[in-house]
Amino acid sequence: MARTATSRSKETTQRTNAARATASTAADAPAAANPLAAAAAAAVPHEEASPAKKKARVVTAAPAVQPSEATVVAKDGVTKLTVRMHQEFMTRIEVKEFVHDFALAQGKRAVKDTRYSSGSRFLYVCNSPTKCTFQIRGSKSMRKGVIKYVVTGFHVDHGDECTGKPAITQRQVLAQLKQAAAAAEKSGQPVTQTDLQELVKSVYGTNVPSRMAYRAKGAFAGETFGDATSEIQKIESLLTQFQSLNPTSAPEYS
């Protein structure tokens, strides 16, 4: 009987020790007892190696800002033209003439891009046969019943690959002739065809064909004659009005 009790006591002690060992193992390794918890713990990254936080510290460069205006100075160092964002023109012709003058001051020629310019939009580009980045674009706007043509964007740099060349128009030659004639009137010296060609060459750095210079002088003479005729008609009209208001006063002509 004593042996039986002793055996039972040993078995009880062994079972108790085994239970304690099992509990200790479970406490030391909870992840092994719970595989879902282990997987969740493994999925949580360490703070130091978090790629999201490292990516957040990277500073992204800001995009280039569209300039509000750009100015070009002609070859003479005096003539300046400036294009501005939201610059307004009253007619399409004013837009065309301004862009042509701007490009000519750069020693280039601008033309309308007919593929884009339609309806209310317009786009002018360089006539370079090679790649060129020059462009002035805009659209028609109507506010309070007034139609205007507004510049909505531009890039006036032609780039390194541009091979465009200047080409002057008769309108531009005539404009230079008017300025030269105004200056010559003060000095009393007439403007010859050669003078006109040299003047345009000094301002824009481009040659004027003799035929174009001749036509410009003819157009200028016609405008001058027309202006003189208009002034004479105004004087005659004023004299007639004066006589109607003062019938007893007869003008005397000598």
Long-range contacts (C-beta under 8 A, 24 or more apart in sequence): 66-153, 70-154, 70-156, 72-102, 72-105, 72-106, 72-156, 73-105, 74-104, 74-105, 74-203, 74-204, 75-105, 75-107, 75-202, 75-203, 75-204, 75-205, 76-202, 76-203, 79-105, 79-203, 80-105, 81-105, 83-136, 83-151, 83-154, 83-156, 84-151, 85-151, 85-152, 85-153, 85-154, 86-150, 86-151, 86-152, 87-150, 87-151, 88-141, 88-148, 88-149, 88-150, 88-151, 89-148, 89-149, 89-150, 90-147, 90-148, 90-149, 91-149, 92-122, 92-149, 94-149, 95-122, 95-138, 95-149, 96-124, 97-171, 99-124, 99-136, 100-169, 100-172, 101-172, 102-136, 102-156, 103-134, 103-166, 104-166, 104-167, 104-168, 104-172, 104-204, 104-206, 105-204, 106-156, 106-158, 107-165, 107-166, 107-204, 107-205, 107-206, 108-134, 108-158, 108-162, 108-164, 108-165, 108-166, 109-164, 109-165, 109-166, 109-167, 110-134, 110-136, 122-149, 126-158, 126-162, 126-164, 127-164, 127-165, 127-167, 128-158, 128-161, 128-162, 128-163, 128-164, 129-163, 129-164, 130-161, 130-162, 130-163, 131-159, 131-161, 131-162, 132-158, 132-159, 132-161, 132-162, 132-164, 133-157, 133-158, 133-159, 133-162, 134-158, 134-159, 134-162, 134-164, 166-204, 166-205, 166-206, 167-206, 168-200, 168-204, 168-206, 168-208, 168-212, 170-212, 170-215, 170-216, 170-219, 172-200, 172-204, 173-200, 173-208, 173-212, 173-213, 173-216, 174-216, 174-219, 174-220, 176-200, 176-203, 177-216, 177-217, 177-220, 178-220, 181-220, 193-217
